[in-house]
Amino acid sequence: MVNKQSNAAANLGFRPGTKAHQAANLYLRPDGATDADIRKACGGLQRNLLSRIAKAGHTVKKEKVRGPTGRSITAYKIELKRAGQ
């Protein structure tokens, strides 16, 4: 799955090895990524990346999930548009 995600992130225009590419890979996971996941992997948030992806016609979903302390947190998930849409 990681290879498929990495290819998808590269196809979105993010160079492999960059923070944006890392963040896109996390957002492409089936359960998405929380702000804490992105901060841990990239050292900061990558919200502009979500806006850029949405402008390209892909879907950015927000979902409330239970965090490690039991509190509700938001996970963001990218769903790629299919070819021809």
The 8 nearest C-alpha neighbors of each residue, nearest first, counted from 0:
[[1, 3, 2, 4, 28, 5, 29, 6],
 [0, 2, 4, 3, 5, 24, 28, 6],
 [3, 1, 5, 4, 0, 6, 7, 24],
 [2, 4, 0, 6, 1, 5, 7, 8],
 [5, 3, 7, 1, 2, 6, 24, 8],
 [4, 6, 2, 8, 7, 3, 1, 24],
 [7, 5, 9, 3, 4, 8, 10, 2],
 [6, 8, 4, 10, 5, 9, 3, 11],
 [9, 7, 11, 5, 10, 6, 23, 20],
 [8, 10, 13, 6, 12, 11, 7, 14],
 [11, 9, 7, 12, 8, 6, 13, 5],
 [12, 10, 8, 9, 13, 7, 52, 6],
 [13, 11, 10, 9, 14, 8, 20, 7],
 [14, 12, 9, 20, 11, 8, 19, 15],
 [13, 15, 17, 9, 20, 16, 12, 19],
 [16, 14, 17, 20, 13, 9, 5, 21],
 [15, 17, 14, 20, 18, 21, 19, 13],
 [18, 16, 20, 19, 15, 14, 21, 13],
 [17, 19, 21, 20, 41, 22, 16, 40],
 [18, 20, 22, 17, 21, 23, 13, 48],
 [19, 21, 13, 23, 17, 18, 22, 15],
 [22, 20, 18, 24, 19, 23, 17, 25],
 [21, 23, 19, 25, 24, 20, 37, 18],
 [24, 22, 26, 20, 25, 21, 8, 19],
 [25, 23, 27, 21, 22, 26, 4, 5],
 [24, 26, 22, 27, 23, 28, 32, 31],
 [25, 27, 31, 76, 23, 32, 24, 28],
 [28, 26, 24, 77, 25, 31, 23, 76],
 [27, 29, 31, 30, 25, 26, 24, 76],
 [28, 30, 31, 27, 76, 26, 77, 32],
 [31, 29, 28, 32, 76, 74, 26, 27],
 [32, 30, 76, 26, 28, 75, 29, 74],
 [33, 31, 74, 26, 75, 25, 36, 76],
 [32, 34, 74, 36, 35, 73, 75, 37],
 [33, 35, 37, 36, 38, 44, 32, 74],
 [34, 36, 38, 33, 37, 39, 32, 44],
 [37, 35, 33, 39, 34, 38, 32, 40],
 [36, 38, 34, 40, 39, 35, 41, 44],
 [39, 37, 43, 42, 35, 41, 40, 36],
 [38, 40, 36, 37, 42, 41, 35, 43],
 [39, 41, 37, 38, 42, 36, 21, 22],
 [42, 40, 38, 43, 18, 37, 39, 22],
 [41, 43, 38, 39, 40, 44, 37, 18],
 [44, 42, 38, 41, 45, 37, 39, 40],
 [43, 45, 38, 46, 37, 34, 42, 41],
 [44, 46, 48, 47, 43, 22, 19, 49],
 [47, 45, 48, 49, 44, 50, 51, 34],
 [48, 46, 50, 49, 45, 51, 44, 52],
 [47, 49, 51, 46, 50, 45, 52, 19],
 [50, 48, 52, 46, 47, 51, 53, 59],
 [51, 49, 47, 53, 48, 52, 54, 46],
 [50, 52, 48, 54, 49, 53, 47, 55],
 [51, 53, 55, 49, 54, 50, 57, 48],
 [52, 54, 57, 50, 56, 55, 51, 58],
 [55, 53, 51, 56, 52, 50, 57, 49],
 [56, 54, 52, 53, 57, 51, 50, 11],
 [57, 55, 53, 54, 58, 80, 52, 79],
 [56, 58, 79, 53, 80, 55, 52, 78],
 [57, 59, 78, 77, 53, 60, 79, 56],
 [60, 58, 77, 76, 53, 78, 57, 75],
 [59, 61, 76, 75, 58, 77, 62, 78],
 [62, 60, 75, 74, 73, 76, 59, 63],
 [61, 63, 74, 73, 64, 75, 60, 76],
 [62, 64, 73, 72, 71, 74, 61, 65],
 [65, 63, 72, 71, 73, 66, 62, 74],
 [64, 66, 71, 69, 70, 72, 67, 63],
 [65, 67, 69, 70, 68, 71, 72, 64],
 [68, 66, 69, 65, 70, 71, 72, 64],
 [69, 67, 66, 70, 65, 71, 72, 64],
 [68, 70, 66, 67, 65, 71, 72, 64],
 [71, 69, 66, 68, 65, 72, 67, 64],
 [70, 72, 65, 64, 66, 63, 69, 73],
 [73, 71, 64, 63, 66, 65, 70, 74],
 [72, 74, 63, 62, 33, 64, 61, 75],
 [73, 75, 33, 32, 62, 61, 31, 63],
 [76, 74, 61, 31, 32, 60, 33, 26],
 [75, 77, 31, 26, 60, 59, 27, 61],
 [78, 76, 59, 27, 26, 58, 79, 60],
 [79, 77, 58, 57, 59, 80, 76, 27],
 [80, 78, 57, 77, 81, 58, 56, 7],
 [81, 79, 57, 78, 82, 84, 56, 58],
 [80, 82, 84, 83, 79, 57, 78, 56],
 [81, 83, 84, 80, 79, 57, 56, 10],
 [82, 84, 81, 80, 56, 79, 57, 55],
 [83, 82, 81, 80, 56, 57, 79, 55]]
